[in-house]
Amino acid sequence: MNFKINIPVLLFVALSVFAGCGRSGEEAIFVVPENYTGYILVIYDQENGAEKEYKDKARIYRIPSNGILLSKFPTNPGWSDFPKFYYRNIDQENELRFTMDRELPADTVIATGGSSGYASRDSEGKKGIRFVQYYIGTKDQIDEAYEEAENLDIVKLVDTSQTREGL
């Protein structure tokens, strides 16, 4: 018996199966203060976090001036389009260009990043904090913000915030 494999059909079937298994993530919109540059850190599943907000099925994250947002949103797994970033309000003229390029422009402010992380609260890694990081600025500003973000203690940020809320 002679058996031929039809590669395009096989590829379509495989993609259809995997697409059915996957989950589509929600679109994300980040609104930052006017002229903000630096890191953006969104910490998920926080009881005392910012309320969930949507615009046309996209999550809205309103980033405070310190760049750190505690959010009631759970993590956002799955595939979605690149996030959108805006200064001050959601308006086409305020949109920042988002890039995943390794070569960042030296003289243009852009948004980049999207690394997600997990900070453990216990030695077994069972209790933890999930977060995502982005950056806004020119190449030098993003490099500096990256160094600052590397020194953040996520668990301490959350615990300090919860202590302040309880006062």
ROMAR-717516 format. One line per field, with one value per residue (C-alpha): x, y, z; residue number from 0. Coordinates in nm, 2 decimals, padded with zeros to 4 digits. Each point is the difference from the previous one (the first is absolute). Layout:
# residues N
x (X,...)
y (Y,...)
z (Z,...)
i (NUM,...)
***
This chain:
# residues 167
x (00.00,00.14,-00.08,00.05,-00.01,-00.16,00.21,-00.23,-00.30,00.20,00.12,-00.36,-00.12,00.28,-00.06,-00.37,00.05,00.25,-00.21,-00.30,00.21,00.14,-00.17,-00.02,00.13,-00.18,00.14,00.17,00.01,00.24,-00.06,00.30,00.05,00.10,00.37,00.05,00.32,00.12,-00.12,-00.36,-00.07,-00.35,-00.05,-00.30,-00.27,00.03,-00.30,00.09,00.08,-00.15,-00.35,-00.04,-00.07,-00.08,-00.03,-00.14,00.11,00.35,00.14,00.09,00.29,00.04,00.36,00.07,00.30,00.23,-00.05,-00.14,-00.36,-00.16,-00.29,-00.30,00.03,00.13,00.29,-00.08,00.12,-00.04,00.06,-00.10,00.11,00.28,-00.11,-00.08,00.15,-00.13,00.10,-00.27,-00.31,-00.10,00.02,00.18,00.22,00.13,00.09,00.36,00.16,00.06,00.29,00.16,00.31,00.33,00.14,-00.18,00.01,00.23,-00.22,-00.36,-00.22,-00.15,-00.16,00.16,00.03,-00.27,00.19,-00.21,00.13,-00.07,00.13,-00.01,-00.13,00.12,00.29,-00.20,-00.13,-00.36,-00.11,00.10,-00.07,-00.04,00.09,00.09,00.25,00.02,00.22,-00.05,00.27,00.29,00.27,00.20,-00.31,-00.11,00.35,-00.01,-00.36,00.10,00.28,-00.24,-00.26,00.26,00.04,-00.37,-00.12,-00.34,-00.11,00.10,-00.18,-00.32,00.03,00.08,-00.30,-00.23,00.13,-00.08,-00.35,-00.07,00.09)
y (00.00,00.34,00.28,00.36,00.28,00.32,00.26,00.30,-00.21,-00.14,00.34,00.14,-00.29,00.04,00.38,-00.06,-00.25,00.23,00.31,-00.18,-00.10,00.35,00.29,00.35,00.27,00.33,00.30,00.25,00.38,00.19,00.37,00.17,00.35,00.27,-00.02,-00.30,-00.20,-00.30,-00.35,-00.11,-00.27,-00.16,-00.23,-00.23,-00.14,00.27,00.04,00.36,00.06,00.23,-00.11,-00.19,00.23,-00.08,00.18,-00.21,-00.33,00.13,00.03,00.35,00.05,00.36,00.02,00.24,00.24,-00.25,-00.26,-00.27,-00.11,-00.25,-00.14,-00.22,-00.15,-00.36,-00.09,00.02,-00.33,-00.08,00.17,00.35,00.30,00.22,00.23,00.37,00.28,00.35,00.32,00.15,-00.14,-00.25,00.22,-00.07,00.31,-00.12,-00.35,-00.12,-00.23,-00.35,-00.21,-00.33,00.09,-00.06,00.33,00.28,00.35,00.25,00.31,-00.13,-00.09,-00.35,-00.28,-00.34,-00.31,-00.23,-00.24,-00.18,-00.12,-00.17,00.10,-00.27,00.07,-00.33,-00.24,-00.25,00.25,-00.08,00.34,00.26,00.32,00.02,00.31,00.15,00.27,00.25,00.30,00.34,00.24,00.04,-00.27,00.17,00.06,-00.36,-00.13,00.20,-00.11,-00.36,00.04,00.15,-00.27,-00.27,00.13,-00.01,-00.24,-00.09,-00.18,00.29,00.25,-00.20,-00.06,00.37,00.10,-00.24,00.13,00.36,-00.10,-00.17,00.32)
z (00.00,-00.10,00.24,-00.08,00.26,-00.12,00.20,-00.04,00.12,00.29,00.10,-00.01,00.21,00.25,00.03,00.04,00.28,00.18,-00.04,00.15,00.30,00.06,00.16,-00.14,00.23,00.04,-00.18,00.23,00.00,00.22,00.09,00.15,00.13,-00.25,-00.09,00.22,-00.07,00.20,00.09,00.03,00.24,00.02,00.30,-00.04,00.23,00.27,00.23,00.06,-00.37,-00.26,-00.11,-00.32,-00.29,-00.37,-00.33,-00.28,00.16,00.06,00.35,00.11,00.23,00.13,00.11,00.29,00.00,00.18,-00.29,00.24,-00.03,00.24,-00.19,00.08,-00.35,00.00,-00.23,-00.37,-00.15,-00.37,-00.33,-00.07,-00.21,00.13,00.27,-00.07,00.20,00.04,00.18,00.22,-00.18,-00.27,-00.30,-00.34,00.03,00.34,-00.11,00.05,-00.24,00.14,-00.13,00.08,-00.20,00.18,-00.14,00.17,-00.14,00.17,-00.05,-00.01,00.29,-00.05,00.21,00.02,00.21,00.12,00.22,00.26,00.33,00.32,00.35,00.26,00.35,00.15,-00.04,-00.20,-00.25,00.07,00.10,-00.24,-00.18,-00.38,-00.19,-00.34,-00.09,-00.29,-00.06,-00.15,-00.12,-00.23,-00.01,00.29,00.21,-00.05,00.09,00.32,00.09,-00.06,00.26,00.25,-00.06,00.06,00.35,00.09,00.27,-00.13,00.32,00.22,-00.24,00.04,00.37,00.07,-00.21,00.19,00.33,-00.10,-00.11,00.34,00.19)
i (0,1,2,3,4,5,6,7,8,9,10,11,12,13,14,15,16,17,18,19,20,21,22,23,24,25,26,27,28,29,30,31,32,33,34,35,36,37,38,39,40,41,42,43,44,45,46,47,48,49,50,51,52,53,54,55,56,57,58,59,60,61,62,63,64,65,66,67,68,69,70,71,72,73,74,75,76,77,78,79,80,81,82,83,84,85,86,87,88,89,90,91,92,93,94,95,96,97,98,99,100,101,102,103,104,105,106,107,108,109,110,111,112,113,114,115,116,117,118,119,120,121,122,123,124,125,126,127,128,129,130,131,132,133,134,135,136,137,138,139,140,141,142,143,144,145,146,147,148,149,150,151,152,153,154,155,156,157,158,159,160,161,162,163,164,165,166)
***
